[in-house]
């Protein structure tokens, strides 16, 4: 395999490291948190810039309103809470106060997807990508490992406009090189192949690389693309790949309704109709278990990616 790893880290720690660096490099960056400082790894930012941190308590809607107001003064607010509370609980505030007027607010959402694990269905948001990508002007980013999450956090500080940055709780392989450029709206070709295109996002990028490596041993050549920016979608990198392979598998830790796969299906329907298989949660809520157990049960692990590739080739 071209990409290997020597350690595992949680993507939320990548966010924390990026935010701490912004404390030094971007004096207009301010941070807000809804009583989850430890979970969002915001301690180092607070140590460096305590006067630029606002603890709102368990009042997420108020936090979004404060962030919108701070953006009017020229500040660059980064809000921090769980993905479930960053979206469904405050959707009206985001729509009316941030997206509608194109406020420069960065909505940073941890503990996304099934891999939140034992906290169960009430906290495992699987519809957030769909909710946020439907908001006009909202950029949606879902990085795959610690290094890419840190790079994304740094990149959105220099990006003008509202952003939804989604990351997770569990430790996952760190495989993206620390110096790999992060460009908002541009996918990354991780592995070339000829038989099928696998387009993945978030934690499913590593699972897709594992699946592609195992399939190669069976004589199946997979092209693997990392789509870290779901909106705006890098259509050209996907179209170029499916022109070669003629088949696509999309993989994500999200409901298949409203996620990356649906965005790609819509784009392909308009521009180049292509056979597609979805690796995603099948329109259901999660439950309490370990991340690995949940990924296996809901068929969003490397084995599920392999099965989808074999289905489409059959």
ZAMARGU-4260 file (C-alpha; in steps of 0.2 Angstrom, whole numbers, plus 5000, padded with zeros to 4 digits):
<rodrens>
0) 5000/5000/5000 | 5006/5017/4995 | 4999/5025/5012 | 5004/5017/5028 | 5003/5023/5046
5) 5014/5022/5062 | 5001/5029/5074 | 4983/5032/5077 | 4976/5049/5083 | 4958/5056/5084
10) 4953/5069/5071 | 4947/5081/5085 | 4965/5082/5091 | 4970/5088/5074 | 4957/5102/5076
15) 4963/5107/5093 | 4981/5108/5086 | 4976/5118/5072 | 4966/5130/5083 | 4981/5132/5094
20) 4992/5137/5080 | 4979/5150/5074 | 4980/5158/5091 | 4998/5163/5087 | 4995/5167/5068
25) 4978/5174/5067 | 4974/5188/5080 | 4956/5189/5074 | 4952/5171/5077 | 4940/5169/5092
30) 4934/5152/5099 | 4917/5148/5107 | 4912/5132/5115 | 4896/5125/5122 | 4903/5117/5138
35) 4914/5104/5129 | 4931/5111/5130 | 4940/5094/5133 | 4930/5085/5120 | 4934/5098/5107
40) 4953/5099/5112 | 4952/5118/5114 | 4963/5119/5130 | 4979/5125/5121 | 4970/5139/5112
45) 4963/5145/5129 | 4980/5144/5136 | 4987/5155/5122 | 4973/5167/5120 | 4961/5167/5135
50) 4954/5184/5131 | 4948/5177/5114 | 4939/5162/5121 | 4920/5163/5125 | 4912/5149/5136
55) 4893/5149/5132 | 4888/5135/5142 | 4875/5122/5136 | 4867/5135/5125 | 4871/5131/5107
60) 4859/5143/5099 | 4865/5157/5109 | 4883/5152/5104 | 4878/5153/5085 | 4871/5170/5088
65) 4886/5176/5097 | 4897/5170/5083 | 4887/5179/5070 | 4888/5195/5080 | 4907/5193/5082
70) 4909/5190/5064 | 4902/5208/5060 | 4915/5216/5071 | 4929/5208/5060 | 4932/5193/5071
75) 4933/5175/5064 | 4923/5164/5076 | 4926/5145/5078 | 4912/5137/5087 | 4914/5120/5095
80) 4902/5107/5101 | 4896/5090/5095 | 4891/5088/5077 | 4873/5084/5083 | 4872/5100/5093
85) 4881/5110/5079 | 4867/5106/5067 | 4850/5099/5071 | 4849/5108/5088 | 4853/5125/5080
90) 4848/5124/5062 | 4837/5139/5062 | 4850/5150/5070 | 4863/5144/5057 | 4851/5147/5042
95) 4844/5164/5048 | 4859/5172/5056 | 4874/5164/5048 | 4871/5157/5030 | 4858/5169/5024
100) 4869/5184/5027 | 4885/5174/5022 | 4893/5177/5039 | 4912/5172/5041 | 4908/5159/5055
105) 4917/5142/5056 | 4905/5129/5063 | 4917/5115/5070 | 4908/5099/5074 | 4916/5084/5083
110) 4909/5067/5088 | 4901/5065/5071 | 4894/5049/5064 | 4892/5031/5071 | 4910/5031/5078
115) 4905/5042/5092 | 4902/5024/5098 | 4895/5020/5115 | 4885/5037/5118 | 4872/5030/5106
120) 4859/5035/5093 | 4854/5052/5102 | 4872/5058/5099 | 4877/5049/5083 | 4872/5062/5070
125) 4871/5054/5052 | 4861/5067/5043 | 4872/5083/5046 | 4881/5083/5030 | 4864/5083/5021
130) 4857/5097/5032 | 4873/5108/5030 | 4876/5106/5011 | 4858/5112/5008 | 4862/5129/5015
135) 4866/5141/5001 | 4884/5147/5002 | 4889/5134/5016 | 4906/5125/5013 | 4906/5108/5020
140) 4922/5099/5024 | 4925/5081/5031 | 4944/5077/5033 | 4950/5060/5035 | 4964/5060/5048
145) 4973/5070/5061 | 4985/5079/5049 | 4971/5083/5037 | 4960/5089/5050 | 4973/5101/5057
150) 4977/5107/5039 | 4958/5110/5036 | 4957/5120/5052 | 4971/5131/5046 | 4964/5133/5029
155) 4946/5138/5034 | 4953/5153/5044 | 4959/5161/5028 | 4943/5156/5019 | 4929/5169/5018
160) 4912/5163/5022 | 4903/5151/5033 | 4910/5133/5034 | 4905/5117/5042 | 4920/5107/5048
165) 4916/5089/5053 | 4927/5077/5063 | 4927/5063/5075 | 4930/5055/5092 | 4939/5039/5089
170) 4958/5036/5086 | 4961/5032/5068 | 4976/5029/5057 | 4987/5045/5053 | 4992/5042/5035
175) 4990/5059/5026 | 5008/5067/5025 | 5009/5082/5036 | 5015/5092/5022 | 5002/5087/5009
180) 4993/5103/5003 | 4975/5106/5008 | 4965/5115/4995 | 4946/5118/4999 | 4936/5111/4985
185) 4949/5100/4978 | 4949/5081/4980 | 4965/5071/4981 | 4969/5056/4970 | 4977/5044/4983
190) 4979/5029/4972 | 4977/5026/4953 | 4967/5011/4946 | 4958/5005/4931 | 4943/4994/4936
195) 4933/5004/4948 | 4933/5022/4956 | 4931/5023/4975 | 4927/5040/4981 | 4928/5041/5000
200) 4927/5055/5014 | 4931/5056/5032 | 4935/5039/5042 | 4930/5029/5026 | 4945/5035/5016
205) 4957/5024/5026 | 4944/5009/5025 | 4944/5012/5006 | 4963/5011/5005 | 4963/4995/5015
210) 4949/4988/5004 | 4959/4993/4988 | 4975/4985/4994 | 4966/4968/4998 | 4957/4969/4981
215) 4973/4972/4972 | 4979/4955/4978 | 4964/4948/4970 | 4968/4956/4953 | 4955/4971/4955
220) 4963/4988/4952 | 4954/5002/4962 | 4957/5021/4960 | 4954/5029/4977 | 4950/5048/4978
225) 4948/5057/4995 | 4935/5070/4994 | 4937/5080/5010 | 4927/5095/5003 | 4909/5089/5000
230) 4903/5106/4995 | 4909/5113/4984 | 4912/5096/4976 | 4927/5093/4965 | 4917/5087/4950
235) 4932/5086/4938 | 4943/5074/4948 | 4928/5062/4949 | 4923/5064/4931 | 4941/5061/4925
240) 4941/5045/4935 | 4925/5037/4930 | 4929/5041/4911 | 4943/5028/4914 | 4934/5015/4925
245) 4916/5017/4921 | 4910/5012/4938 | 4910/5021/4955 | 4908/5016/4974 | 4905/5030/4986
250) 4910/5028/5004 | 4905/5038/5019 | 4900/5038/5038 | 4883/5046/5035 | 4866/5041/5030
255) 4866/5037/5011 | 4852/5050/5010 | 4859/5067/5008 | 4877/5063/5009 | 4893/5063/4998
260) 4886/5048/4988 | 4870/5057/4984 | 4879/5073/4979 | 4890/5063/4967 | 4875/5053/4960
265) 4866/5070/4956 | 4882/5077/4948 | 4884/5061/4937 | 4866/5061/4932 | 4868/5078/4925
270) 4886/5076/4917 | 4890/5057/4914 | 4878/5044/4920 | 4888/5030/4928 | 4884/5014/4938
275) 4886/5018/4957 | 4886/5008/4973 | 4884/5016/4990 | 4893/5012/5006 | 4884/5022/5019
280) 4871/5019/5033 | 4855/5013/5026 | 4842/5026/5032 | 4842/5021/5051 | 4848/5027/5068
285) 4863/5020/5076 | 4865/5011/5093 | 4877/5010/5107 | 4893/4999/5104 | 4911/5001/5100
290) 4916/5011/5084 | 4922/4995/5076 | 4907/4985/5080 | 4895/4999/5073 | 4905/5000/5057
295) 4904/4982/5054 | 4886/4980/5058 | 4880/4995/5048 | 4892/4990/5034 | 4903/5005/5033
300) 4920/4997/5035 | 4933/4990/5023 | 4924/4974/5021 | 4909/4983/5015 | 4919/4993/5003
305) 4926/4977/4996 | 4908/4970/4994 | 4902/4985/4985 | 4916/4984/4973 | 4913/4966/4969
310) 4894/4970/4967 | 4897/4983/4954 | 4910/4973/4945 | 4898/4958/4944
</rodrens>
